[in-house]
Amino acid sequence: MGRAALSRDAVVDLALGLVDEEGEAGLTLSAVAGRAGVATPSLYKHVRNLAELRELLSARIMNEIADEVGAAVLGRSGDEAVRALMEGWRSYVLRHPRRYSAMLQTPDPGLATAGARLVGIMLAALRAYGLADPAAIHAARCLRAAMHGFSVLEAGGAFGLPEKLDDSYALLIGMVTAGLNAPR
């Protein structure tokens, strides 16, 4: 890729490819520049620094997840919506474990739009349970923790016992939906 073909999106694309192959530790401006076939200073026309590139990368990943889980949840409600959301999230993490691991998990101003989109999808999936704020936010946090925790552990090979992981995840989905359906 020559200098003329570089753009902010192209730099993020190259960074995603690098993370997919080498993990977060392999993400450096020098490595991205090498993939682009340019000197590192040429990247500064498109990103200020590595921190900004990580923000852009994280926003892209959040939007990819939102695209997938949003499509899965669309037209569903209640337990069916939560199940689709949880299965979509896990599927994304298992297909892109290094990419997901590289995503910033803390609130960051540069991620506000992408983060709000994901939270909006989670809140939409929870709408049928009649939760008002702050209960809806608490439920969304618990939902995220369940999806994230199980998926990250699974992607990292942390479940060594022979029982099927699909069965364990189905149980987790059942536990989450049972909790959401419990009288308050």
N, C-alpha and C positions, 0 to 999 in steps of 0.2 A: 504494500500500500504506500503510495507516494504522498508527499506533503499535500498535494492538491486534493487528494481523496480524504484527508483527515477532517473530521468534524467532532464536535463534542459527543454525538451519538456513536460515531465510529470508535472513538477512544473508549467509551463505555463498553461497546461490543468486544473490543480487544481485551479489555480488563476482565469481562465475564468469561471469555474463552480461557484466559490465563488462570483465573480462579478455578474454573471447572477442571482444568488439567493439573494444576499444582497446589491448589488450596490457597487460603488467605495469605499464608506466609510467602507465597510466590508473587504476590501483588506488589510491585514496585513501579515507579515511573520509568525507571531504566528498562525493566522487562517489557512494559507496554510499548515504550519507544522502539525497542528492538523488534517487537512484533510488527510495528507499523513501518519499520524500515527508515526511521528518522532518528535524529539525535534527541536526547531527552529535552533540551530546551525548546524544541518544536512543539512539545505537548502543552507548554505554558500559554499558548494561544487559545487552548481549548479548556484547560483546567488550571486552577491556581496552584494546586499542590495535591499531594496524595490524600490528604483529609477530604478535600472536595471530591476527588475521584471516588473515594469510599462512600461518600454521601450519594453521589450520582448512581453508583453501583447499587447501593441499598435501595434507593428509590425505584430503580428499574426492577429489582427483585420483588419488592413489595407490590409493584404494579403487575408483575407477572402472576404472583400469587392471587392478587385481587381479580385478575382476568379469569383465572381458572376457577377459583371458588365462587366468584360472582356468577359465572355461567352455570356452575353446578347447583347453586342455591335458587337461581331464577325459576319462578313458578312453583316453588315449594314453600311449605310453611311448617312450623312446629317441629316435631321430632324428625320429620323427613328433611327439613332444611338444615337442621343441626347435623344430622348424619351426613348429608351431602357436603356440608362445609368441612366437617372433620375428615372425611375421606379424601376430599380434594386437597386439603392442607398436607395431610400425610403423604399423599401421592406425589405432590410437588417436592417435598423434602427428600423423599426416597429417590426420585429421579435426579435431583440436583443437590446432593448433600453438601458438597463443598461450596456451592453458590449460596445455599441457605446459611451455612455456617459463617460466611463472610458478611452477611447482612448485619448492619448495626441493629442492635436490639433495644437501644435506649432512645428516649425522645430526643429529637434533634430538629432544630428549626428547618433545616434543609429537607427533612423527611415529612414535614407536616401534612402536605397534600396527599402523598402516597399513604401515610399512616392513617389519615382521616378516612381515606377510601376503604382501607381494610377494616377499620373499626366500624364504618358504616355498614359494610356487608355483614359483619358479625351481629351488629344490632338489628339489622333487618331479619337475619335468621332467627333472632330471639324474640322478635315482635309478637308472635302468636302466643307467647307465654304471659303477655300482659304486664311486663315489668316496666315500671317507671324509673326514671333516674332518681336516685343513684343505684337502685337495684339492678338496672340493665347494665350499667358500667361494671358493677361487681361481677355479674354473670359473664360478661364479655371477657373480663380479666381471667376468670376461672377457666373459661372455655379456651382462651389462648394458652394458658399454662398447661392444660391437659393436652392440647394438640401439639404444642411445641415440645413439651417434655417427652412425651411418648415417641414422637417422630425423631427427635435428636438422639435419644437413647437407641432407638432401632437403627437409625442410619449409622451410628457409631459402633454397632455390633455389641451393645451392652446387654442384650437379652440372650443369655447362653443356654437357657433350659430348652428342652425339646418341644414344649407345647407350641402350637401354631400361633404366630404373632397376629395373624388376622383374627383369630378367636379372641385373643387378649384385647385387641383394639375394638372389636365388636362389643366386648364387655365394658370397656371404657366408655364407648358411645352410649351404651345402655345406662351406665351409672350417671353420666352427665344428663341425659334426657330425663331419667327418673328424678334426679335432683331438681331439674327445672320444672317438672310437673308436680313436685311435692307442694302441699299447701304451705303457705307462708303466714 
